[in-house]
Amino acid sequence: MGLFGSKAKDLEVEPVETEREEQLDEIPSLPSPLTSTVIATGITVSGTLEGEGVIQVEGTVKGEISLKGALIVTPTGVVKGPVTADVIQVGGCIEGDCVARDHMCLEKSGSLEGDVTTISLVVQDGGRLNGRSNMVKEVSEKAEKAARGSKKDDLKFGRNYQAEEEAAAG
């Protein structure tokens, strides 16, 4: 007998088919994360930092930084040493020369005591640059390889240079 004095009904229970396997196939794979390092406020790192990825400096770095990637110096960050990276963003302080292979941005809260070499430089209103800036042209890989591959014998100038026409005639 069922509840409240009625007869229990025979119910047929059908299994519920889940589309879980199909749903798992539809989930896109996540992109591989960029390698990044944060040097937190209150931390001091001394030495050379080299590698690929992104370094965000909120504390202090005393030494050279050489990156294939980006360096972000937050308003609390201090870097004392030369810096080389693809992209450099300065909101804090850098004391040393900087080479940005692609772009450098000196934010309104940022200061740089040193020389800058880059293709593109942005100094926001209030940013302080105490040094020289050297703006270079973007060099394509093909032109760079050709410049490295030239041989000393292929150069045609100097006291003994003769134009090809003169050499053939004489």
C-alpha positions, 0 to 999 in steps of 0.5 A, spaced: 500 500 500 502 506 498 502 513 502 495 515 504 491 509 503 492 508 495 495 503 491 502 504 489 503 505 482 508 501 478 512 506 475 517 504 469 524 508 470 527 509 464 535 511 464 537 518 463 542 518 457 547 523 458 551 527 453 557 528 457 561 524 452 559 529 447 560 535 451 567 533 453 569 533 446 566 540 445 570 543 450 576 547 447 583 546 449 586 552 454 591 556 451 598 554 453 600 560 459 605 565 458 611 564 463 611 569 468 614 571 474 612 576 479 617 579 484 613 582 489 613 588 494 618 587 499 622 582 495 629 584 493 632 580 488 640 581 486 643 578 480 642 577 473 635 575 470 635 571 463 629 568 460 623 568 456 616 570 458 614 576 462 617 579 469 613 583 473 617 587 478 613 590 484 619 589 489 626 591 487 631 588 482 639 589 483 642 587 477 641 585 469 635 583 466 635 580 459 628 577 456 625 575 450 618 578 452 616 583 457 618 587 463 613 590 467 615 595 473 609 597 477 609 603 481 612 600 487 618 597 483 625 599 482 630 596 477 637 598 478 641 595 472 641 595 465 635 592 462 634 588 455 627 586 453 622 586 447 617 590 451 618 595 457 613 598 461 615 603 466 611 605 472 616 605 477 623 606 477 629 604 473 636 606 474 640 603 468 640 603 460 634 600 457 634 596 450 627 595 448 627 591 441 620 593 440 616 598 444 618 602 451 612 606 455 614 610 460 608 611 464 606 618 468 608 615 475 615 612 472 622 614 472 628 612 468 635 614 469 639 612 463 639 611 456 634 608 452 634 604 445 628 602 442 624 602 435 618 606 439 618 610 445 612 613 449 613 618 455 606 619 458 605 626 461 609 626 468 613 620 466 621 622 467 626 620 462 633 623 465 638 620 459 638 620 452 634 616 447 636 613 441 631 611 436 632 605 431 629 603 425 626 596 425 630 591 422 627 585 418 630 578 419 632 578 412 636 584 412 639 582 419 641 576 416 644 579 409 648 584 414 651 578 418 653 574 412 657 579 408 664 578 407 670 583 408 672 581 400 665 583 398 666 590 400 668 595 394 671 601 397 677 604 399 684 606 395 684 600 391 677 600 389 675 600 381 668 600 378 667 593 374 667 597 367 674 600 369 677 594 371 675 590 365 677 596 360 684 596 364 
